[in-house]
Amino acid sequence: MHRRHCPLRRDNATTPSFPLAMAGEGERVQIVLFRSGTMMQERLLSMGINLHDEILVIQKQNGGATLIEKSGTRYALGGGMAHKINVIRC
């Protein structure tokens, strides 16, 4: 299966980003910003989720809770966390 990859973008100023909680199911996005304190960033990093990672939104629930997939591994994020991760569309 051929997968399309996001071009590595580091020009956040020219590409409008939005909270991960606003991405649609089935949408492939790239993480561009963590709008949070160090505790949440450390939690995401310990899970293997980093800036500029490409992720796929698998499922969303009311309140922003989001199931994502990165490199074949699925992660469940609460609504508060999903609202603090800014992404761009691939």
Buried (B, 14 or more C-beta within 10 A) or exposed (E): EEEEEBEEBEEEEEEEBEBBBBBEEEBBBBBBBBEBEEEBBEEBEEEEBEBEBBBBBBEBEEEBBBBBBBEEEEBEBEBEBBBBBBBBBB
